[in-house]
Each structure stands twice: as structure tokens, then as C-alpha cells.
Amino acid sequence: MTEKVVLYSSRFGGPMYAHEDVVLAAVARSIAELKRCSFAGFYRAGQQYAGDVFFVPDDTLVADEAAELGIRSPTQLFGGVVARPFVKTKAITHRLINRRAARPEGWSASFAERVGDVILPGYTAFSTRDANAAAVRLLARGSIRLKEPLGAGRFGQTLVATLGELATFLDRYPRDKLASYGLVLEANLRDVATLSVGHVALGGMSIAYCGTQRRTTDNDGRSIYGGSDLICVVGGWEALDRLPLVADTRLAIAQARAYDDAVCEYPGFIASRRNYDIGQGLDAQGVRRSGVFEASWRSGGASTAELAALAAFAEDPTLQIVEVSAVKKFGDHLKPPPGAIIHFHGEDPEAGPMLRYTLITRRTFKKPSGLKRDREIAVSDQSSEERK
């Protein structure tokens, strides 16, 4: 009996654009090709599947839902499983304001303590009282960024500079949402670069990567996530140690690994896809800071690039490094570069005309022993013309 790869709409997954649905299906098809099995479309509860089922959910799964699907191991899905809904969000990144602060059942103070040195200054609040207390401390050093845990990218983020602005925000923020998922209050950075560090295990193979996120302008003139440029190697986290990387990138990798190690403080966590966003920029005093923004344990914007790298390594074992870009662009008359894998090119009913594609920009092959070390790689460089 052969394995089937299926898409799965999770209970806690949010609404998706049409182009996101198309790209998620492309991710599932790529996984089926890598695993040399068939793609069976959307999962149908009650249907009898011949053989094992491999799930590609639209969001991180919660433990009871995963159990109903028979998922007990990271080898059964592309993504992750957490014990409670709030654990899949950026709410877990920061500590509470004090020991008396409101918190959801299952909150781990130990996790927040373990990641304290690899994140930006900030707090998570589950009540208006705690949010105000946290803001008083943070505003003393400059403006703060409010982050709604269920928001994606920069959507659901608000910059405030006074307690009055916070009060205006809290008046509109639903109390049940605050109590269940919280609100992140974090020191605001300027001149920010966002790095991505991740690890993917699939079908007996694993890769690790580091890279940078790009910004693009959507059809409404907003600056949003526009893709990722990744440097990928075969192996686990330790494989990144062998890359000739600049200091800022090495710091981001160390912070991502520390965050990943600490997730064990939330029992029941499993994941085959682990991605961490690290922000690097200047705080209100002009001090350069670096810290993990959030984690993603589900198929994300960089997943088409991750899978393209996995396929390249599977096809050619002499490869040492694969550099690959996942790109999102908006507007009319867009043309993908030669060699691009096109995932969506057309009109999204809500987002408008756009293009999404993946492109391998460089392959580096293994060298015989004794040759000189490669030059340092700065993942913030945009040297390849195809990445524009």
C-alpha cells in the first residue's frame, strides 16, 4: 500500500487568499513528488485511504485534533503540533509582567525564562491591566509595537508611543481574544532586517537554512512580506555551523536554535518544519539589537523554496549548498525569470494581479579536501539579478 499526501484545513486555521490556497496545494504536490507517492487532494473525514496518510495542514495543529487524525509523529505531517492554541502563536515569546499576571491554562513560565536572552525586550499580556503595566515599563525607553498573536506578518501590528494610544487600541481589542491569545508588547526597532532560520525533515532527508526576508508593495500600496532568499544545506542545525557566514547571521542562528531548544517546555510539541524569524535593527536609543520575533511550525511563505532545495539535494548528492528564492510580486504585466517554478500567476479575487514563484539562484558543489575555504556569505546580500 502506498502513502497518500493530503491537504488539511485545521480547526484553528485562519482565512486564506486564493493564491495562498494554490501555493499550499503546490507544496503538497512537491511533497508527494519527493516522497514518490500520490497527492490525494483535500482530506475527507470518514474516507478510507489505502495506505498511510501524510498531512499538509494550513496551520499548526492542536494536540487533540492531531490525535483524531492519528498523527503521533513528525513523520506524518509537514508542520507541527502543539498542546494548546495559544502555543502556536507569538504570544509565547515574551514573559508576563509579574507572577500575578493573567495567563491561559498551560502557560509555561519556564519557556519564557529560557528564551529571555534571545528575544527583544517585551511582554505578553492577557488582560488590560497587565497590558497597561507592561506599557508603562516599555514606553520609558521608547515607542512599542503591539502585536496581535493571530496576525500574520505585519498585519495585526500597531505602533504606540503613549498610554493614551494604548488605551485607544485596547478599547477596540476584543476581551475574549485578549484572554485567550493575549497581546504582545515589544520594543520597536527601526532599520529592521528580518532573517529566517529553519530546519525541515521530510521523507528521510533533512535540511537546515538561513536567509533573509524581502519586502514588496501590494496592490493597495502596503509594504508586506514578498518572499525569502535562503541558503540551504543538508543536515540538522549543526550543518549551518560549517557555512562561512557573517557574524549577524551566526547570531541569528544561535538565537533560533536556543528558541527551538526551549520549546520542549511545552509538552507534546512535535514538528517536521521549524522556521524562526529574527529581527535585527536599532532600538530607540540607537542600540543594535537582535531577537527572535516568532516561530512558524506550518507551511509558510518560504516552504516552496525549502522543498525546491530538498528536491535539488535529492537529485544530486554532490551538492553542498543550494541558494533559492521564494518570490511574491504584485501588479500587472509581471514576468517570471527563466527557470522559475511558477506557483500562481494571475488575478487573486481579493489581492489582485500577482505572481508567486520559486527560483534556485545558485548551486555550490562539494570540493575536494585541501581547497581553500569559501568567502564569507552575508545573507543580507542581494547579489543575484534574479532576486530582484
N, C-alpha and C positions, 0 to 999 in steps of 0.2 A: 504494500500500500504506500502511495506517495503522499508527501506533505502538501497541504494547501495553504497559500498565503491569502489572508482576507483583510479587508478594511473593517474597522470597528468604530462606531460612534459612541463615545463614552457618555455616561450619565452627566458628568460634570463638565463636559466639553462645551466651549462657547460657540457662538455662531461663526461661520467661516465665509469668506468671499468665495465666489465661484472659481477664481483662479487658484485659491488655496485647496479646494476640493480636487481640482485637476492635478495639482502638483503632488498632493498626498497619494493619489492613485498612481502617479508616476513613480513615487517612492516604493509603493507596494510592488509594482511590476518589476522594478530594478532588483528588489529583494528576491522576488521569485526567480529571476534570471540567475542571480548569484547563488541561490540555493538549489538551482536546477530543478525547480518544481513548478506547479501551475498556480496562476493567480485566479482566485475564485470570486472576485468582486466583494460586495459587502457581506459581512457575516449575518446569517439568518438564524436567530434563536430557534431551537427545536429541530433544525435541519440536521440530518445525519450526514456527516462528512466521512468519506472513506479515507482513512489515514489520519495523521496528526494535523492540527491546525496551528498556523503561525499568525499572530495578530499584529496588525499595524493600526494602533488606535490614533484618534485625533487629539488625544490629550493623555497626560499621566493618569494611570488608573488608580482607583482606591481599592484597598485590600479586599473588601467584601465582594466588589464587582469582579475583580480578577479571580477570586476563588470560584465564583459562579461559572466563569468561563474555563475553569480548570487550569489557570495559569499559576504555576508554582515555582517557575524558574525563569531567569532572564533569557534562556534559550527559546522561550515560547512567544516572545514579543519583541517588537522594535520600539523601545521606550522604557518606561519604568512603572513601578508600583509603590505606593506609599500607604501608610496606615489610615490617614485621615485627610480630608480635602485640603485643609489649610497647609499641609506639609508640602504640597506640590508648588506652592507659591513663594514669592519673595518675602513673605511675612516672616519666615523662619530665620532670615538672615541676621536680624538685629535682636538684641536683648530687650527686655521690658524695663520700664523706668525704675521699678523697685519691686521688692518682694510681695507687696500688697496689690500689685497691678492686676487688672482683669486679664484672664487668659482662657483659651479654649481647653477642653479636656484633651490630654495627650501632649500638651506643650512641653518641650524639652529645654529647660534652662541650661543643661549641660552642653547641648549643641551650641547655643548662643555664646557660651563662655569659650568653647573651643575655637570658634571662628572669629573671636573678637579682634585678633591681630591681623586678619586678612580681609577685613571689610572696611568701609568708610564709617566715620562717626555717625551714629544714628540710633533710633529706637523703633520698636513696633508697639503700637497701642491698640487695645481692643475696647476702649471707652473714651468718651470725650474728655473726661478728667485726666486720664493718662496722656492723651494726645496733647493737651494744654501744658501739662507738666514737662513733657519731653520737649515741646517747642520752646519753653522758657529757657531751658539749658542750651539748646542748639542755636537759637536766634542770637544769643550773646556773642556768637562767633561768626555771624553772617546769615545770609538767606538759606532757606532749607527747601528741599524738594519733597513734596508729598507724593507717594507712590501707592496707587490702589493695587493690592496684590493680584487681582484678577485682570489687570490691564496688561496689554501686550506692547512691548517696545516702549515708545514714549507716549502712547495713548494711555490715558488714566494717570498722567503726571501733572502736577501743578506746582509752580514756584511761588513761595510766600516769603515775605520779608518782615511781617508784623503779626502780632497776635490777633489783630483785627481781621487780617486776611485769612488767618487760620479759622477764626470763628465763622466767617462767611462761608468757607468751604465746608466746615462741619455741619452747618445748618442744612446743607443740601445732601450731605452724605447719609445714606440710609442706615439707621441704627442697627438693623438686623445684619446688614453687610459688615458693619464695623465690628459687631460682636462675634461674628462667625469667621471672618477672614482678616480683620484688622486693617490697620493703615500704617504704612512705613513713612517715617520722618527721617530724612537723611541729609547730611551736609551737601550743599550744592557745589559742583565742580564746574569750572569753565575751561575752555580749550580742551575738551574731552576727546580722547581716543578710546574706543571700545574694542578690546581684544577678546577673542574667543579661544577657549582651550577645551579640548574634548577627547573622549575615548569611546570607540564603538566596537562591540564584539558581535559578530554575526557569522553563522554557518561555519564555526571552527576557525575563523580568522578574526584578527583584531587590529585596529589602527589607533594611533593617537595623533593629535594635530594641534597646531596653534595657528592663529591668524588674526586678521582684523576685519571689523565690520565696515561696510560702506554706507553712506547716506545718499538718498536720492530725493527728488521732488516729485510728489504725486500729482495727479491731475487737478487737485484742489489747491496746489501751491504749498502743501505742507512738506516739511522735511521728515522723512521716515526711513526705516531700515530698507536698504537697497541691495543687500546681499553680503557675502563673506568671501574673503580670499584666504585660503587655507594652505598650510604646509603640512603634509601628511607623511607618516612613517609607519611601517609595520611594527606591531607590538603593543605593549601596555604603556602606562605613564612613563616608565623608565626609559623607553625608546626616545623620548624627547630630550633626555639628558645628553644624548650623543650628537644632537644638532648644534651647529655653530651659530648660536643666537645672541642677540644683543641683550644687555642687562635688563632693560624694561620687560622684555619678553620672558626672560628667565624668572623674573619676579612674578609676573602674571601666572606662569605655570605653577610655581611653588604655591601661590595663593589658591589656585584652583584645586590643586591636589590636597591641600590642607582642608578645604571646604568639603571635598569629596570624602576624605577620610572621616570627617566628623559626622557624616550623615548616619553612621551606624548608631548614633544616639537616638535615632528614630527607628524603633524595632520594626521589622517586616519590610524594610526597603530593599528592593532589587531593581536593577537597571541594566539594559544592554546598550543604551545610548545615554551618554553623560556629556552635557555641554555646560560650560560656565562662562558667563560674560564678566569681564573685568574692566572697570573704568579707570583710566589714568588721566589726571588733569590737575588743575590748580584750585586750591580752596580759597576762601575769602581773604586769607592772609597772604596769599601768593605761595603757599607751601605746596609742593608737588606731592600728590597722594595717589595711591593705587589700592583698589579693593574690589572684591567680588560684588557685582551688582545682584546677580541672581543665577539660579540653576535652571536647566531645561532637561527633563527626563522624558522627552517625547520627540516625535519627528518635528524638526524645526526648519528654519529658513536655510540652514547650511546642509541639510540632510542629503539633498541631491548631489552636492559636492562630495560629501563623505562617501556616498555609495559609488560615485564615479571613481574615487581613489581606490576603494576596495576592489572594484572590478579591474582596474589597471594593475594592481598588485597581483590579483589572482591570475591574470593573463600572462604576466611577465615577472618571474621571481628574481630577475636580475635588477629590478628597480629598487632604488634606495629611498628616494624622495619623490613624491608627486605633489606638485603645486596646482591647485584647482580653484576655480571661482564659481560661486553661485550668484547670479546676477538678476536683479529686478529693475526694470525701467518702465517709465510711463510716457504716454504720448503717441501721436500718430507717426506713421512712416518710419518706424523703428526697424533696423536690420540687424539680425544676429551676425556675429563674426563667423568666418569659416571654421568648421569643425565643432561648432556649438551643438549641444544636445538641447533641443527646444522643448520646453515643457508646456508653455502657454504663450500664444501669440494671437492677440485679438481683443475683443471688447468684453470686459467684465461688466455685467449689468450694474454693479454698484461702483466699482473702482475706475471704470472707463477703459480706454485703449491702453494696452500694456504688453510687455514682453518679459518672459522669465526663461532663463536658460542656464546651462552649466557648461563650463569650458575648462579643459585641462590646459594649463598655460606653460608648464614645464615638467619634464621628466628627468630625474638625475639617476644615473645608473651606478651600481656598486663599483668601487675602484679596487684594483689590486693593492695588497698591503704594501706599505712603504711610501705611497704617494703623499704629497703634502695635503694638509687639511684644507677644506674649502674655506672661502671667505665667510665672514660672519653674515648671518641672514637677519635683516631687520624686517619684521613682518609688517611694519608700517609703510615700507616702501611700496610704491605703485609703479614699478619699472616696466611692466609689460603693457604694451599698447592695447592688448585685448581686454585688459581690466577696466578700461575707461568707460 
